[in-house]
């Protein structure tokens, strides 16, 4: 879904073609590190957006000694559905990795609604820590299993705490933007 949000956002800015978007993305290493984009995934999502009626081919650009470029535009339906896709991304996501591309599309949504969604996610993360601690206290292991349980529980708690801190900072920033 996040790739589709990226495509729709780029097409709101103006007509574009898949290869150019892939080229732009490949210059941003964090996108590639997160595994969001491959050329085949990008083309797959272009096709999916066409089938949904959210984008449409508008022209073929011909250049000498180069392959033809199929240009695409966002449809009115695409403009209407973009905010819905962004909200769904945040509602269905479980981590910052899931929300990553959504943060670049916040100009198309009500930020106060995103804050409410993230606050709910924050509470879920705090609950996850309590569940991990309870599981570690409840489960019985031998000495080696106990030590391994402590190490892995500590790892997951640190990871969740990192998410909590980041989400709190993002919420604070968004609240400042809303003022």
N, C-alpha and C positions, 0 to 999 in steps of 0.2 A: 504494500500500500504506500510506503514512503517514497518509492520510486515514482509512483503515479502522482503523488503530491508534488514532487520535484518537477516532473514534466509539465504538469498543469501550471505551476508557478512560472516556469520559464516561458510557457506559451502565452501567459497573460502579458508578459513583457514584450512579446512580439512573436511572429511566425518563426519557426525554427525546424531543424531536422535532426534526427537521432544521432548521426555521427558527430555533429558539432557539440551536442550535449555531452556525449561520451568523452570527447576530447577535452572539454572544459572540466569535467569531473575528474579525469585522469590527472589533471594538474593539482588537484586537491587530494593529497595523500591520505587524509583522515577518512575520506569516503571510501577509498580502496581498502584501507585497513579494516574498516567495519564490514567489508564484503558486500556493500550495497549494490555496486555496479559492475556488471560485465556487459559486454556489447549485446550478447544474446538476451540477457534479462531486460535490457533497455528496449530492444526491439519488441520483445514479448509484451512489455507494458504499453508500448505505443499501440500495438494491435488490440490489446484489451481495452484501452481507452477509446479507440475507434468503435469497437463493438458496443461499448456503453453509450456511445453518442456524445462523449465529452470532448473529443477532438476530431478534426477532419483534415484530410489532405486538401491543400488549397492550390498548389502549383508545383510544377517540376522545373527546377532550375538546371539549365544545360550550360556546361562550360566546356570549352575546347580541351581535349586530352584529359578529361576528368569524368568520373561516373556522374550520371544525373543525380540530382538531389531532390528527394520528395520533401517539400515543405509542408508543415502542419500548422493548424491554428486551433485555438481553443474555441469551443462552441459556447453559446449562451448557457446551455445545460451544464457544460463544464465549469463555467463561472459560478453557477448556482451550487454545484456539487463540491467544489473545492473546500469550502468551510466544513461541510459535513465530513469529508474525508479526513480533514485535519483533526476535528473533534474525535472522530472514531480512532484515529491513530493514538491519541493521548488516552482515550478511555480504555482501549484494548491493550495498550503497552504495559510492560512490567518493569522497564528499566530505562535509564537514560539512553542507552543504545537504541531502544525502540523509538524514543521521542526525537532523536537527533535531528532528522531532517524536518520534523515538524517545527522545531525552533526557528528555522529559517523562513517559515511561512506564517508567522504570527500576525503579520500585517493584514491578513485576510480573515481573521477571526476576532471574536470578543475575548480580549486577554483576561478579563475577570472570570470568564467561564473556564479558561485554561488554568487559572490559579486554583479555582475550586476543584478541578480534576486532579491537579498536582497535590493539593492538600490532602485529598482522599488517598492518593498513592503514598503519600508520606505516612499517613496513619497505618496503611497496610504494611509498609516496610518496618515500622516500629513493632507491629504485631508479629511480623516474621521473626524478629529478634527474640521476642518472648517465647515463640514456639520453639525456636532452636535451643534456647536455654532449658526449656522444659523437657524437650526430647533428650538432651544430654543428661539432665538430672534423673530422668525416668529410666532410660535404657541401662541395662546391666551388661558390663563387659569384663573381660579379664584385664590384667594390668596393662598389657600392650594395647588392647582395644580401647581402654579408658584414655590412655595417652593419645592415641590416634583420634579418638572422638573429640578430645579437648583441642587438638591442633586444628582439625577440620572445622569445628564449631567456631573457634576463634577466627579462622580465615573468613568464613561466611559472615560472621558478625562484623568484621572489619570492612568487608566488601559492602554490606548493607549500610553500615554507618557512613561510608564514603558517598553512597547514593543519597542518603538522607541529607548530608551536608550540602551536596550539590543541588538537590531539589530545593532545600531551604533558601539557598542563595538565589536560585532562579526565581522562586516565588517572590522574594524580597525585591528583586530587580523588576519583575513584572508589575508588582504593586506600585513601585515608584513610577513606572511608565503610565499606569492607569490614572494616577493623580493629576 
